[in-house]
């Protein structure tokens, strides 16, 4: 059985013990003030002073943020549209119908469901609906970017599925189709799952779908990171190219509230997927989040193509600038990336963890990441660093600013400038980028 390590538990418990000791000395109102102050400090630092290059994060529009604090945040909507367990939900029905139809229009699909409170819930729904315990699932290994949700330590493993690796070409940074065909014919999977935390280039979905059909498998794309890019026409049309089901995060490139979305075309899957959603995984599913998501989908219809195109352009510009400054950027022979992500091998500078921590001290927020040439055991100390351009793009940065960002990273990582000096420059640079764009405000 997979468990949390004792050392990880001890770290968490030590922080909790320190916080508990502090709270024991405070009156309830003082505790409230402590919460408010912590939120304020984070908003000032992360929201106004940092260059945020985390690929999993994006900024919502002011309208979407306001909706999260609306009257709807107190309401429940258990059940299906038009068939609730509670009375008094006629406007909730109207709102949720708007959200679903906006998603169907944006992604040009037949069915959509918005009730997933996280992308991980979407993965779980797929495994509940399309697999049985003991089934074989093929998914990308973690060093190739494979997310835990499709591996033994996530919903796939919790469902009792046996995991086989989807072969991956570390040079081309995509699935090795010929090797996949050989493995699939041997293990006869029930599901081929493509879900990756590191996606630089589109998948050969048509070829993979042909393999899935041959062995009688479903093809599932966990588009957690790519959902907004798909909506904006900057990534492949997953359902149109053969995926049976597409899930994704609504809080990454889609730039809505954090949550999940699931999309499909085949009517015969509807009953199974919706059963897995409710009553399987969702009851009260945060109606305020649904409202914020609906507005975000409308914004994507209006501004998504321009917004997503600039995200990819910025990622390519940042990757090129880093490469020119001596960094080992993956995918250079293919133009570095066709998504919002940039990946670098920083092993010679101490590895992904050490570099990310040094950059954070200079107000540049990134994350460590396994690379295809790493081993799973390097999870906490991988060779790679992952960057994303979603948030900086929505703040108005373009190619010129990507050159400056690359300079900041070079100063910290290669030159070894003191973090305090670079932090001051970063904070001053960030002052000019405080307004959320690609929306109606």
N, C-alpha and C positions, 0 to 999 in steps of 0.2 A: 504494500500500500504506500502511495506517495504521501508524505507529510511535510509540514513546515519544519525546517531544521531547528534544533535547540538553540543555536546561536542567534537565529533570527527572532525567535520567541523572546530570548533574553534581552535583545536590543529594544524590542517593543515594550516589554514589561518594565524595563528600566526607565524609559521615557514616561510611561503611565504612572509609575511610582513617584517620579519627581513632580509630575503635574498634580497627582492626588495629594501630595504633601502640601503643595502651594494652595490648592483649593480648600484644604482643611482649615486654613487660616483666614479665609475670606468669608464675608457675609454674602448671601445670594446676589444682592445688587452689585457687589464688587466683582463677583464671578461673571455676571452679565457684562459689566464694563470691561473685564478682561477679554471676553469673547469679542466685543465690538472693537477693542483696540487691536487685537490680533488681526481681525479682518481688515481694518484700516491700514495697518502696516503692510500687509500683503498686497493690498490694492495699490498703495503708493509705490512699493518696490517693483513687484511683478507687472503691475498695470501701467506704470508711468516711467519707470527708470531702466527697464531691462530690454534688451533685444531678445525676443523670444523666438528661438529656432526649434522648438519642440514640434516634431511632426504630428503628434496626436492632438494638438491644441489649435483652436481658432477663436476668433472674436465674434460674438453675436452682435447684431445691430442693436442700437438703443431701444427700438420697439420690442424686439424679442426679449431683451433683458427686463424691460418693464413688465411684460406679460408673466414672467416667472413670479413676480410679486403681486399678481392680480388677485381678485376675489376668488378666482377659480382654484387657487392653490389650496383652498379649504374644502374642495368638493371631491366627491367620489363618483366614479362612473363604471362600476363593476358590471360586466356583461358585454353584449354585442350592441352595435348601433341599432336602435329600434327595438331592442329586446333586453331591457335592463332589469336588474334585481331591485332597483330603487325607483320610486316615483320622483317627479320633479327634474327630469333630465332632458327636457326637450331642446334646450339650448346647447347642452353637451352633445346630444346627437347631431345637432346642426354643425357644431364646431368640428367634431370628429369626422363627419362626412366631408367637410371642406378639406381637412387635412389629408384624408385618403385620396380624394379626387385630385388634389394638387400633386401628390406624389405620383399617381398614375399618369397624369399629364406630363410631369417633368421627366419621368423615366420611360414614358411610352410603353407601359406594361398593362396587363389586364387586371392584376390584383396587387394590393399593397396593404400592409398592416403596420400601424404606428405605435402599438401598445408595448413595445419593448423598452424597458427602462434603462437598458444598456445594450451595447453591441454583443456582449457576452451572452445575454439572454437570447439574442437572435441565434447564436451558435447552438445554444441548448435546445431551442425550439426545433432546429433542423435535425439534430440527432434524435430527439424524441419522436419526431414525425416520420423520419425516413430510415431509421435503423432500429435494430433489435440487439439486445445484449448478445455478444458473441460474433456479431458481424465484423468483417474486416473493413477498415476505413484507410484509405491512402491519403496522407497529408504531408506537407512540406516539413522537413526536419528543422529544428530551431536554428542551427547555424545558417540555414538558407533563408531565414526570416520567418519560419513557421511559428505561428502564435500558439501559446499553450492551450487555447480553447479548442484546438483541433488535435491535441496530442493526449498522451496518457494522463497528464496532470490537469486536464480541463474537462469540459463537458463530454468530449468523446470518450475519455477514459472513465468518467463517472457513469456513463451510459453502459459501460462494460464492453466497449468495442475494442478490437485488436487493431493496433496501428502498424501500418507499413509505410515506408518512406516514399514520397514522390521524388524520383531522381531529379537532381538540379545541376545545371551547368554553372559553376562558379565564375567562369570567365564571361560568358554571355549574360549571366544574371537572369536566367529564365529556366523553365522546365526543360529537361532533356526528354523529348518526345519519344525517341526510339527506345531509350531505356525504360521509360514509363510503360510503353506497350508491352515489353517483355515481362516486367514485374506484374502488371495488371493481369496478364494472361495466366500468370502463375498463382497469384493470391486470390483472384476473383473478388474484388472489393464490392461491397454494397454501395459505397459512396466514395467518390474522389473529391476531396476538399482542397481548395486552393485558398489559403488564408495566410497572409504574410504581414509582418510588421515592417519589412523592408522590401518595397516594391519599386524598382526603378523603371521597368519596362513592361509593356503589356504581355499577357500570357498567350500562347498559341491555342486559344480556346476551341477553335473549330477542329483542330487535330486531336485535342484531348477529348472532345465530345465524341468523336468517332471511336476512340478507344473505349470510352465509357459505354457507348451503345453496344460495342462488340462484346463486352464482358457483362452487360446487364447492370451497370452501375448508374446511379444518379451523379450528375456533375454539379457541385456546389461551389460558388465563389463567395468567400467572406471578404467583401470589399470594404472592410472597416475604414481603411485610409483613402480609398479611391472613389468613394461614393459621390462626393462633390465634383471630382474631375469627370466622372461619367456624366453627371447631370449637365456639366458645362461643355460637353463635347470634346474633352481633352484626354479621354481615356477610352478604352474599347467599350462597345455596347455588349455587356456581359450576357444579358438574356438573348439578344439578337444573334450572338455568336454561339449559343448553345447551352449556356448554363441553365439548369432546371430551377435553381433558386439563387437569389442574390440577397445577401444581408450586408449591413454596413452601419457604421456609427454616424449619428446625426450631429456629433459635436467635433468632428475632425474637418476634412475639407468641405463638407456640406455647410459648415459654419452656423449650425443651429445649436439648440440646447443639447447637453449630453444625454444620449439615449440611443435607441436603435431603430432600424427600419428593415422590413423584410418585403421582398418583391418577387413575383413569379407570374407566369403566363398560363400554365396548364391548369384547367379547371379541376382535374381529378386530384390535384394536390391540395385544393382549398380546404376541404373538410379536415384533413389530417393536420395541416399547418395551423389552422385556426383553433382546433382542439388543443394542440400543444401550447398555443398562446394563452387561451382561456378555456377551461379552468387550469390548464397545466402550469403556466409560468407567470401569468399576469392577472391581477384582480384590479385593485385601484392603481391606476397607472399614471398618476400625476397629470391631471387635466390642464394645469397651467403649462406644463411642458409641451403638451399637445398644441396649445395655442401658440407658444413660441415657435414650435416646429412648423406649424402651418404658415406663419409669417415668413419664416426662413425659406420655406419652399417657394413661396411667392417671390421673394427677393431673388432666389436663384433663377427663377423663370425670367425675371427682368434683367438681372445683372450677371448671371452666372457665366455666360460665355466669355465676356471680357475679363471678369475676375479670375476665372480658372486659367485662361490663357496667360495672364500676367503671372500667376503663381508658377506655372511651368517655365515661362521665360526667366523669371527670377531664379528658380532653382538651377537652370542651366547656366545662367550668368554667374551665380555664386560658385557653382562647381568649377567652372572654367577659371574664375579668379583664384580659387584655392589651388587648383592644379598649377597655375602659372606661378604661384608662390611656393611651390615645391611639395605640396601635399600629395599623398597617394590617394587620388579620388577614383572610386570604382566606376567602371563603365565608360572610361574615357574614349575608347575606340568606337563607342556607339553614341557619342554626344552626351555622355554622363548620366542623363536621366530624361524620362518623359513623364515624370510625376512631380509632386511637390517635394520629393525627398532627394537628399544628397548623402552619399555614404563615403567615409574615408577610413583608411587603415592608418591608425595612429599608434601602432605598436612601438615604433621607434621613439615616440615621445612619452612613453609610459603606459599606453593603453587607454581604452575608452573611458574607464572609470576615472582615472587620474586626470585626464584631459578635461573631461566634463566638469569635474570639481574645480579645476583651476579657472576654467572659463566662467563658471558661475560666480566666482569671487570677483570677476570683472564685469558682472551683470550681463553675461552672454549665456543664455540658457539652452543647453543641448542635452543629449543623453547618450550614454554608452550603448553599444549594440553589437551583438554577435555578427561575425562575418562568415560567409560560406566556408572559409578556410579554417575557422575556429572549431573547437570541439564543444559539445554541450557542457562539459565540465568548466568551461571558461565563462559561464553565464554571468558571474559577478565581476569578472575581470576580463572582458572581451577585448579584442584588438580594435574594434570599430567604434566610430562616432557617427551618429545619425543626426542630420539637420533637416529642417523643414521650413518652407517659405510661406505658409498660409497666413499666419498672423501678421508678419511684417508687410505682406502684400496688401492686406485689408487696411493697414495703416497708411498706405500710400507709397511705400518704397518701391523703387524700380531698379533697373539694371545699374545705374550709377551708384545707388546706395549699396548694392550687393558688393561692389568693389570695396567700399568703405568697410562693410562688415567683414569681408575677407581680410582686410588690413588689420582690423582689431584682433581677429583670431590668430593671425600670423604673429602679431606683437606678443600675445600671451604665450602661445604654444612654442613657437620657434625662437623668437628673439629673447623670450624670457623676461619681458618688461614686468615691472611690479604691478600687481593686480589693482592696487589703489589708484595708480596713475591712469591706467587704461579705463578703470571704472568711471572716473571723472569724465573722460572723453566720451565714453559710451552714454553716460547720463545726459551730457550736453547734446550729443547727436540725437538722442531719443526725444528731446524736448520738442523738436520740430514735427514729430509724428505722434499725434495724440487723438486724431479724429478717425473714427471708423467709416470706411468708404463702402462702395458697392451696395448701397441701400438708399432709401428715400430720404433719410434725414440729411 
